[in-house]
Amino acid sequence: MSAGVHPLLKGGRPPHSHGFSQQQMEALAAVCDTFVPSVDLATRGNQLAAAGPLGSCSENGDHVDDYAGVEHLAKVSHDQVDAFYRLSASNAGVPLEVAGLMYEFMKPKVVGLLNLVLWLLSTSFGTFLLSGRNGLGSTFPWFHKFSALSQERRERILISWAQSSLFIFQAVYKVFKGLTQFVFYSKVDANGWNPTWSAIGYHPPDAESSESLPLEPTARPLDNKVLNLRSAVAAGNRPDASQSLRSALSNFGCSVLDNSHEFLEKIGNFSDQKQHNLTYNSATDVAIECDAVVVGSGAGGGVAAAVLAKAGYKVVVLEKGQYFARQDLSLLESPSLREMYENGGSIATSDGRLSLVAGATLGGGTAVNWSASFHTPPHVLREWSEEHELSLFASDEYAQAMETVCERLSVQPNCNKENFQNSVLREGCTKLGYEVDNIPRNAAADHHCGHCSLGCRNGGKQATTETWLVDATSHGAVILTGCKAEMVLHESYNVESSAASSKKRKMKPRKAKGVFAKIDGSNGATARLFISAKATVVACGSLSTPSLLLRSGLKNSNIGKHLHLHPVTMAWSYFPQSTGPNGTNFEGTIMSSYSKIVSNNHHEYDTTTATNKSLSQSADHGTALLEVPILYPGMFAGRLSWRSGSEFKNRMCRYSRTAHIIVLTRDKGSGTVRLDKDGEVEYDYPFAKQDAITMAEGLEKALRVLIAAGAVEVGTHIVGDEGLRIIRTAATGGGAAAASFEDDNVEEYLKRIRAHFTDPRRLPRVPLDSAHQMGSCRMGIDPMTSAVDPQGETWDVEGLFVADASVFPSATGVNPMVSVQSIAYCTAQSLVRFIKYGHSE
């Protein structure tokens, strides 16, 4: 591992503390060891210990054994493979790590449920209550605690939870299984190594690989332009960290307000927010002033900061995450997810059925996304301009904004060497006659980084840390990291002073005055920061912007409503080394090809974009995209269906040659971001029936594409799906690329998969993911139906603008980065005018 890697992104970190008892930890260890047992190859008879040649078939020639085509194992010593199978979760330190993750990242009520479950499993009668007959032993005294049961019985109990019709069992199973497998295959030591990787054929990029070498060896684009407030606070004394914070801000060029009188003169009277303990104390709090404060540094915040700074205004950017420059990155899955993703990459809807991922580092989602850079599709622009009556989206202004954004991001549609998974998608679509095209990306044609979702170590991906934030800081903007905005400050207009202007324009009831933020130092010290600003921009993303506005006291009923998620499900396929395209699933350009799926029941429209001309037919609503994901070992194992401990290890040996296709659905249904009674944010998302039907059609086509590309086995991550082995005969060409799509087994299998989407009882077994969150503070022309006006300003508070994907009137149906930046670019023009004239238009 490179010596320059940031300490937070290295391995070997001790587990987080937990509150489980010794008996509960014994039960948790038994659960983890059920998912990942020690397997003795010598006693199994049908695996590697037989010392037969790898890739051999069974004696009758009609069954491919568990290791057929796993050529990478031929390069691994028998002792290494044997060690992989013998390694259990407990021996790998998984239970302690899992316990720590539960307490570090899960909500108290979830931890409380897990405490109860583990307490019950630590007792014989409790185990019986949770497992029924499966929890009974074969000998007296019949009742046994979970850890005393055989591996076979424990496996039956866990499978019964997975297939239960009761939500609570499904949820507990998902947590235990997901965390256990993720930790086992992603946990790394101080040298950045995991003992399972040789057997499964994975290796992280080394410091000298092409995806690691920086474009400019010494370049750190934002060096000396970012102030880490966590470190600044930690540099002081714990009882009073404000002095060290005040000095750091002053030395960094911020305009620090010296006293309480000066602060109140700038901020004004926010007495109705005092119930949140916002009384300013000049002895312990720190206040600064600027023209505009931007909360969030991702696709929207980065653009807004750059436009405002270029216009000559003093800009402060707040980011709760850390800044990791190119050379800081380790590209290791577990520590990178922990530090660069919201809640360590572990967020879910309130029912636990849909997993959410969002960036939480400087650069936001642009630092960890997969580079896709689509224009806003024409049919979406028509919908927004006609159905939502937003003229911006039919204007030359917005069209020019998209061109400006794409130029700054160096968007282009070519990839000079497609990787394994993208080649599978392209070949399968071509053979079936499906249209397939290139994904425009904000990276060069020769940028082949397969680990960009953990940061781009050579700087080839044009995140905001390489583009807009560089522009902003070169024009005087200040970036403060490790600082979480808690509330937007706003006050009622002074009736007398605003009487004259109110006759000329419609007044909003309140006016934004800045932001209140907190800093938790790395040594446990804390500090409070007040920022006085003429304009406030919230760009925290669709999951966090609504909660900040709600905590700030905004009352518009549409804040948090209309949440769209582009729900995703996946199909997988296995290609032995002798079949299909070359390569592995973790190397090369993450996304370079896609196919539009048209729902059978909708009207057609034109989806032509400036960088993508060939896909001219699609559906007005209910469409999906077929794309490919990147799943590193922990993510892969966390999603892969589990049937037994030994069988799961067999499948993991095929990891590197398992190709996935995702079905990204343009959802017509929507959800809600809300605060619960304790002030904690919750995400509700009822999966709409029409979206389930669209997804089912997309998943069926994804499976057909994988079969056409030559897969020997296909499947989904639906609980209980055992997949389908593809029998290829001379009649269908016999080769790896041949398949009979009228084969009864194929059609019967697809019928079973479709049934999960039409049966409400089975639908919860379909795992769903979301990396695109949109619409939770949508733009509109009426405060009764929207949260912000056509300029991006909130209806409740003048001078408070939103500049992220939450303002989307509906889902885009494509990866949204360019749309976010284009809308933010237009909103920033309104911000410039607001600051210049002192009021909204």
N, C-alpha and C positions, 0 to 999 in steps of 0.2 A: 504494500500500500504506500502511496506517495506520502512523503513526510509533511507535505503542505496541507494535508486534509484537515478540515476543521474538526476539533475534538468532539463536537456534538454529532458528527456524521461518521465517527469511527465505531467499531464494535467493541465488545468487552465491557459494556456498561453494566453495573450490577442491577438486578431487578428492583423495581419500585416496591416500596413497602406495602404490606397488605394487612387486613384485620381478621383473616381466617384463623380458626383454632387449629391445633395439631390434628384433631380428629377430622375436621373439614378438609385439611390439606391431604390427609390420607385418602379421603374419598375423591378429591380432585385428582390426585396422582393416579388413582385407579381408573378414573374416567379418561385421563390423558393416555394412559398405557393401553386402554382398550382401543382407542383410535390409532395409537402408534405402539404396537407391541414389539417385543423382541421375538424375532422369527428365526428358528433354527433350520437352515436350509437342508442340513444333512438328514433331517427326519421327514422332509416333505415329499421327496421322491419324484416330483415332477418339475423341479426347478434347476438352478445352476449347479447344485452340489452333485448332480448326476454326472457332471463333467462332460456331458455331451456337447457337440458343437453348437455354438450360439446360432439361432435362426433356424434350427431344424424343425421339421413338422412331426406330428405324431405318426405312429407306425402305419396307419391306414391312409395317410396322406391327405385327409380331408379336414384336418383341424390344425390351425396355426397355434402353436403353444405360446405361453405367456412371454417368451423372450424372442420370438421371431423378428428378425430385422433390427434388433437393438444392437447395432454394430459397435456403438461407442463402448459397450461393455467389454468388447474384445481388447480394448486398449486399457482396461482397468484390471488390476490384479484381482485374483480370486479372493484374496484376503480383504481387499477394500470392499468388494461387493458383499462378502460375508459380514463384514463389520457393519455395513449399512443395514442389512437385514436384522442383525442382532441388536442394533441400537434401539432402545426404547425411549419413549418420551421422558421418563424419569431419569434415565441415565444421561440424557442430553440436557437436563436442567429445565425442561419445559414447564412442569407444574408451577415452580416458583415464578417463572417469567409470566405465565398466564395469569396467575393470581395478581401479580403486580400491575399488569395491563388492565385487568378488571377494575382495580381500585383507582388507577390513574386516569382512565379514559371513560369509564362508564358512569351513567347517572346514578345517584344514590339509591333510587328506587329499584333500578336493575340490580345493583350490587346487593340490595336487601333480598331480592328474589333468589339470587344465586346463593346467598348465605343460607337461606331456608332450604333450598334444594340440597346443598352439600351437607347441611346438618341432618336432613332426613336420610341421605345416602350413607351417612356415617353410623346409622342405626339399622338394626335388622328389620324392625317393624316399619320404619320410614322407607326403607328400600322396597318392602313389599307394597306399601301404599303407592309408590311411584312406578312400580313395574308389574304389579299383579302376579300372575303365575310365573312369568319369566324370572321373578325374583326369588322363587322357591328353590331351595337346594335339593339334591337327590338323596341326601341322608339327614337323619335326625341331628339337630332340632328343626330342620326344614327352613326356618327363617334365618337369613344371613345378611349381614351388611354388604354393601356393594363390593367392597374390596375383597371380600371372602368368596365371591362367586367366581366361577370359571370364566375364562376368556369368551367361550362360546355363549354363555348366558348373558354376560355383560354386553356382548355385541347385539344379541337379540333385543335387550332392553333399549339400547340406543337407537336401533333401527325402528323399534316401535314408537319411540318419541318422534323420530323424523316423519313417520307416516301417520302420526296421530291426527285426528280431526280437531283436537284441542290446541288452540293457539299457544298456550303457555308451554306445552311440551315441545312444539315446533321451535319456539323462540329459544328455549334453554338448549335444545340440541344444536341449533345454529351457532349459538355463542360458544359452546364447548368445542364443537367440531371445528369451527372456523379458526378460533384462536389457537387450538392445539396444533393443527396442521400448519397454520401460518408460522408459528414460532419454530416448530421443528425444522422447517425447510428454509427459514430466513435468518434465524439467530446466528450471529457471527461472533467470533472471538476477537481478541485485540489485533490479530493479524488480518482480520477481514475474511475469515474462512469459515465455512459450515461443513461439517463432516459428511453430509449427504450428497454434496454437489458432484463429486466424481461419479457416483453410481447413477445419478439421474442425467448426467451429461451437461451440466451447467457450469459456467465459469464467468465471473464478472470481468469487465474489461480491465486490463492492467494499465498502468500509468503511461505506457508507451504505445498503446493502441491508437489507431487512427481516430477513434471517437473520443479519445482523451486528450490528444495533443491540441493545445490551444492554437487558434488561428494566429494570434500574436502571443508568443511565449510569455511575455511579461505583463500582458494586458489585464487590468482589473478596472473595467470601465467606470466604476463608481467609487474608486479609491478616494479617500478623504472627502467624499461627498455624502457619506452616511454616518449618522451618529447613533450608536447603540445605547439607548437610554438604560437598558438593564445593567450594562457595565458601568454607566455613569452613576447610577444610583448605588450600585454595589461598592463604588470607590469611596463612599462616605461612611459615616458612623450610622449604625442601625437605628438608634433613637431618632436621629434627624438626618435624613438623606437629602433633604431639600437643598442644602447649601452646595453639596457636590453637584447636584443636578443643575442648580442655577449657574454655577461656574462653567460647567460643561456646555450648556446652551449658549452662554454669553461668548465663550471662546470659539464656539462654532459659528458665530455670526448671527445668532437669533436676537431679536429685539426683546430683551427681558424687561418687564414692567417692575419698577422698584418698590412700589408701595400700594397699600390697599386703596388709597384715594385714586391713584392712577388706574388701577385695575377697574374699579367701579365706574370710572369715567368712560373707559373703553367698552366694558362688557355691558353695563347697564343694570337694570333691576330684573332679576329672574326669581323673584320671591316665591312664585308658585312652583318652583322646582326645589325649594329648600327642604321639602320632605325627603329628598334624596341626599341630604347632608351635603349640600353644595355651598354652604357658607364659606366664603373665601377667607383664609387666614394667611396673611402675608408672612408670618413667621415660619410657617410650616409648608405652605403651598408655593408653587412657582407659576408665574403667568408670563406668557409671551404674546406678541401681537404680529399680525401679518395682514396682507390683503385678502388671501384666500387660503383656507385650510382644506386639504384633500385627505379624506379618510379612506385608505386603501391604495395599493400601488399596482394593481393588476391591469387588465386590459382597459378598463374605463378610467381608473384613477391615474394611470400613467399618461394617457392621452390628455386628460383635463389639465394635469400639472404642466405638461409641456406647452400646451397652447397658452395657458395663463402666464407662464413664465416668459415665453417669447413675446407676449404682449406688454411686457415690462412690469408685471405685478410681482410682489413678493409672495412666494408660495411656500407653504409648509406641508409636507406629505407625512402622514402618520401611518405606520405599518406595525401591526402587533407581532408579526413574525420577525425572523432574523434575515440578514443579508448574507447569502452564501455566494461568493464570487466563483469564477470558473475553477480556480485551483483549490478552492475549499471543498469541492464535491468529492464524495467517495464512490458514488453510484452504487452503494450498497442498499439493498431493499429495505431492511428493517429500520436502521437508524435514519434513513432519508425520509421514509414515510412518517416517522415519529416527528421529525423536525420541520418538514416542508409541507405537510398536509394538515387540514383542519382536523382537530381532535385525533391526531396521529393516524389519519386515514380511516378512522372508525366512527362513522355517523350513520344513522339509520332513521327511517320514518318511524313514527310512534308505534306502529304495529310490528316493526322489525323486519318487514318483508322486502324493503327496498333499501339497498346500501347506497350511500351518497359519498362522493369524493369531491374535495375542493382544495385548491392550493391555499397555503397559509404561510407564505414566505415572501420576501421582497420580490415583486414581479407577479405575485398571485398565481392564477392559473396559467399565465403565459410562461412561467418558469418551469412548469411541469406538464404542460399539455403535449399533444402528439403532432403539433405543427400544422394541422389542417386549417386552411385559410380560404373558406368559401365566401364569395359575395352573398349578400342577402338575396335569396332567390326571387325572381320577378313576381311569381304568384304570391309570395309573402308580402312583397311591397304593395301589390295591388290590394291585398286583403287589409293591410294596415292603413292604406290611404283611402280606400273606399268604405269598407265595413266599419273601421274605427275613425274614419273622417280625419285622418292626420295627413295634412297636405305635404308635410316634410318628405314623406316617403315616395311621393310622386315628383319630387323637385329635382332640379339640376344640382341644388346644394348638396343633397344626400348622395347623388351619383358621384359628384366630385369628391365628396368626403371618402367614399369607398376607394376611389382611385388614389387619393392622397395616402390613405392608410396602407393600401397594398404596395404603393411605391416605398413608403418608409419601412415596411416589413420585408421588402425584397421578395414579394410573393411571386412564385413561378410554378408551372404545373409539371415539371419534368423530374424524373428520377432515373439516373443513368444505370442503376443496377438494383432491380427489384429483389426483395428478400423472399424467403421461403413462404411465409404466410400470404403476402400480397400476390405472389406468383400462383399460389393455389387458388386464390379468389379469382384472379384474372383468367387462368386456364379453365376453371370450372364454368365460369360465366360464358366464356367464348364457346365452349363445346355445347352448351345448352342454348346458345343464341340469345342470352341475356346481354343487354348493353352494359358495358363496363368502361370506365374512364379513369383518367389520372386525377388524383387529389392535388389541388393547388396547395403549396406549402410555403411557410415563411423561412425557408432554408434553401440552400443551393442544391442543384441536381446531384452533386457528389457528396452530399451530407448524409451519411449512412449510420448515424448514431442510433443504436437500439435501446439506449438507456436514458433518453431525453425526458422521460416522465420522472426521473430522479434528478433532473437538472442537466443542462447541456455543458459538458466540460470543455468543449472546444469553442464554444461561443457561436457556433454556426446557426443555431436556432435564434431567431430575432425576437426574443422576449422583451418586455418593457425595460428590463435591466440592461439590455444592449441597444435600446432605441429611444423610446420616449422619455424615460427617466434620465438618460444621458443628456438628451436635449434640454430637459427641465433644469437639471443641475448646472449645465453649461450657461444657463441664463439666470443663475442665482437662486434656484429653488433649494430648499433644505429638506433632507429626508431624515426622519426620526424613526428608528426601528425599536422593537421591544416595548411598544407603547400602545395600549389598548384604549380606544375611544369608548367611554361609558355612556356619554350623553351629549346631544346637541343642545347648546344653550340658546334660548330664545326668549323674547319678552314681548309684551303687548305694546302696540304703538302708543306713543303719547298723543292723545287726542288733539291737543291744541297745536302742537308742532306739525302735525300731519294733516290738519284740516284743509289747508290750501291745496296741497297736492292731491288729497282724496277727491277733490271736486273734478280733477282732470283725469284720474285713472282709478280703476277699481282696486281698493286696498285689500290685502290679505290680513287676517286678524292679528298675526304675530310676525316678528322679524327675527331672523337668525343672528346670533351674536358671536358664535364660535363653538368650541368643543371642550368638554371636560374629559380628561383621560387619566388613567392610572398606570403606574410602572411598578412591576414587581422585580426587584433586583435579584441577581443570581445568588446573593448571600442572605436573602430573606428580608432585606430592607425594602420599604415601599415608599412611594412618593406620588403626589397628585400634581397634575399639570393642567392649567387652564390656558386655552388658546383663544385670543380675541381676533376675530376676522370680519372683514366686510362681507365676505361670501363664504359659505360652507358647502363643500361637496362631499356627499356620501357615496362611496364606491366600494362597499364591502362585499359585494356579491349577493345573489338572490337568497342565500340562506341566512346572511347576517345583517344586511341592510334593513329589512323589516323590523327585526328585533331591536336594533339601535333606535330606529324612529319611534317604535312603540315605547321603549324605555324612556325616551325623551319627551313623552307626553303627547305626541301627535294623535289625533282622534279620527282621521279619515278612515272609514270602514273598509276601504280597499287595500290598505296597507297589510301585506301578508297574504292577501287572497290571490287567486289565479296563478298559483305556482305550477309551472310546467317543468318537466324533468327529462324529457327525451329518454324514457325508460328503455333499458337495454336488456336483452337476454342473449345467450350464446349457444352456438353449436360447436362441437369439437370433432376432430378427425385424427386418425393415426396413419402416418405414412412411414413404413419401414424405409431404411436408408436407400434401398434399391428402387423405391417407387417415388413418384412425384418429383417436384423441384428439389434442388440441392439446398443445403443450409439448415439452420436451426431456427426455432421460433423466437429467439431472444437477440438475434444479431441482425444488423442491417436496418434500413429505414423502417420506422414503425408503421407508417401509413403512406401508401402511394397509389392505391387503386380503390375504387368503390363502384357499387352498382345500385341504381335506384330501383326500389321495389314498388310497384303500383298495386294498391289494393283493388280487388276485382269489382268493387261496388261503387266506384267514384268517377267523376268527370276528369278529363285530361286537361293538362295545361302545359305551358312552355316553361322549362326551367333553365333556359340558356343563361350562362353567365359570361363575363368577359374573359375568363380563363378556361371555360369549359363549354364547348359548343355542341358536342355530339349528343348529349342526353336531352332530347327535345320533348319527350312525352313522359308525363307522370300523372299524379292524382292531385286534385284540388285539396283534398283532405285525406287523412288516413294513409299516408305514405311512410315508407321506411327506407333506410339506407343499409346496405350490406357493406361493412368495413371490417378491418381486422384490429384486434387489440394487442397490447403487450402485457403479458402476464409472467412476472418473474416467479421463481419457485414457490414463495410463500403465498402470493396472490393466487397462483394456479392451484396449489393444494387446498387453499381455503375454500375454493369454489367447486372443486372436483367432487362428484358424487362418491359417497363412501358406502361400501357394502360389508367389508371386513378389513381387519388390520393388515393381513398378509396380502390380500388382493389389491389394496390401495398402494402398497409398496411396489407391487408389480407394475401398476399403472404409472407410478412416478418414475420408474425406470425408462418409460417411453416419453418422458416430459419433453425433451428437446425436439422431438419429431411429431409432436402433437400440434396441429394447426387449429386455430379458432377463427370463427367468423361471428361478428356481433350483428344483431338486428337492432338498429337505432330507430326508434319509433317517434314520429311527429305526433305527440299526444294532443288529442282534442279535450280529454278530461284534464282536470287540474286539482291542485291541492292547496294547502294553507300553511303558512308560517305563523305560529302563535306563541304567546307566553302562557305558561301554566300558572297555577295559583302561587307557586313559589318563585315566579319570575324566570323560570328556566324555559329555554326555547324548545318548541316541539314542532315536528313536521308531519302533517297529516296528508296522506295521498291515497285516496280510494282509486284503485286501478279501474278505469272506465271500460265497459264492455266493448265499445267500438275500438278502443286501443288494443284490447286483448285479441280481438279478431285480426286486426292489422298485424300485430306481432306474430300471431300464429301463421299467417300467410308468409311473412318474412322468414320465420324460422324454418318452415317447410322448404322454401326455396334455398335457404342457406345449406340445409342438409343435402339437397339435390346437387348443389354446386360442389360440395365436398366430395360426394360420391363420384360426380363426373370428373373431378380432378384426379381421381385414382386412389382415394382413401381405402384402406382395407377394413376400417372400422369407423363408425360415426356414432355420435350421441349428443346428449344435452346434459345440462347440470340440474335438470328437474329431479327432485327427490324420487327415488325408486326407478329411474330410467337406467336400464342396464346396457343401453347402446345396441348397435346392430353391426354384426360382422357382414361384410360384403363378399358374397360368393361370386367369383368371376369364372366364367366357363369359356370354352372355345367358341361357343355360339355367340357370346358377346364380345369376342375379340381376345379374351383370355388375359391380355396385358393389364398393367396397372391402370391404364387410362380408360379401360373399358368398363361398362356397367350397363345392366338392363334395368331401365327405369320402370318397366312394367312388372318387374319381379314382385311376386306376391308378398315376399317377406318385407321388401322395401315399402310397398304401399300399406301393408298392415302396420308396420312400424310408424309411418307418418300419421296414420289414422289415430294411433294411440297417443302420439304427441299432441295432435290437434285437440283431442278430448280434454286435455288439461286446461285449455284456454276457453272452452265452452261450458265446462262444468264448474260452477262456483265453489264446489267442495274441493276440487283438485287445484284450482288456480293458485292458492297459497303455497303450493309445492314448487311453483315456478320461481326460481331466484331472479331478482331484478336488480340492476345497477343503474346509477346515474352519475355522469360526469358533467352534464350540462344542466344548470338550474337557471330558470328564466321566469319573468313575468310577475314576480311577487310584489312589485310596486309599479304596476303597469301605467304606461302613458295613455292619455286620452284627452278629450275635449270637455269632459263633464266630471266634476268631483264626485258625482253619484256613482260613477262607473269606473273611475280611475284614481290613482294615487298621486300622479304628477301631471302637470299640464304639458302642452306641446313643446315648451322650451326645456322641459326636464325639471322644472321647479315644483316643489310640493305645493298642494293646494292650501295647506294649513299655514305654512310659514314662508314668508318672503325671504329671499336670499339663501334658502336651503335647496340645493339641487341634488338630484340623484343621477349618477353616471355609470351605470353598470347594467348587466343583463336583466336586472329586476324590472327595468322600464319596458321591456318587450311587450307589445300588446298581446302576442301569442307566441307559440313555439315557432322557431325558424325551420325545423326539419333538417338542418345541416349544422355542422360544428360552428358555434356562434361567435368565434373570436373577432372576425372582421366586422360583423354586425355590431358587436359591443363597441368596438373602437370607433366605428363610423358614427354611431349615435352619440358617443361621448364627444367626438370631434365637433359635431353640430351643437351639442349642449354647451360645450366650452365657448363657442362663439356667443351664445346668449349670456354666459357668465361674464365675458369680457365687457359686453354692453352693460350688464347690471352693475359691475364695479365702476365703470366709467360714469354712468349717469346716476348711480345711487339708488335705483329702483328697477322693478320689473317693467317690461314693455306693456 
